[in-house]
Amino acid sequence: MTTIGDHLYARSTHEELLARATNGAFVTTAMWYLLSTKRVDAVLGVEHDRERNLTHTRFIDDPREILELAGTVVTAPLNIVQTLRKYAGSGRVALPVMPCEEKLLDVLIHKNELPVQLFRIGLVCGGLFSANDLGKEVKRLGKSLLDVEHVIHGEGGYSVSFRGEEQIHEFPERKTVRPACERCVTPEPVTSHFSCGYWGTGSDRGRTYVTVNTAEAAELVDAMVCDGALTVEPVPDDARAMRKHLLDLKMDASWRYRRRQFETDLVETGEQINACPLCGECMKACPLRTEEYVQRLLEGVKSPAEWLAAFVLDLYDECAECGLCSEHCPITLPYDLVIEHQRELRKTLPR
């Protein structure tokens, strides 16, 4: 019987989903099962147009169509919130979420600003580095991932240090993530029903590492196993240690990267703030705010300094650090980094 906190290796028995999806097809199979058993009214997934290399979100209420989502990518934070707000149905929706998306949705759920209930399947995010690429580099050096002490982001690549060694090993950068991803210190979803990924699965990439976070998730696993949709086995201690070590390396690397940005980018921000055009594009890009809300906030703001203060104060307690504000700023001011810095500063102040 599955319980909250269990760590499991899961593998789908749905042959078509298993053939098209990755890492045991647990996420896609769970969405298929939730829809088939009418535990949810729809699932939100992503279709990938491989010819044009484009993705778009799509609601599905027929479990037979789930196969079309297998093996594709998840949404961007802005898309997922906008799409849910525009959902024309009612009831409950299942969807995969990254840690940044989870934080955004937590805020909106707390404020009761979503039109539907959610069943969230959380996905572990590498962000700053690929655990698979790191593993290959470490293996090439004749080492184990458990020997790695630090992974440090640098100019043009990463450096790896090993316990008990002074030598630093360099390897090329894998630049496939957004700036906000590189400094994200939350690689694992913790408030979703599941936390899923391949970290800790070793050489067997045909299974999913699943952490059960809620009682409903535990009941779902048992039902899927009972109905023959899924096979599971407990994760051994060495694999759990590997997964924890990878998560720790990711958080350590991101904290180091973030602190360097506090020392460099924030200085440049102070010098550039007077060039702010007061267009409001930064906050219009925020998934937590509507364009009408932003327009009301802009009224009465007379200077870039006033806008910066209004922006930071308005989002201080809710910012999910997705970085979309900086990406949409015409002069790329890192407003999200300013908010992060203010939060970290508050932790150092006497209470």
Disulfide bonds with the S-S distance in Angstrom:
none
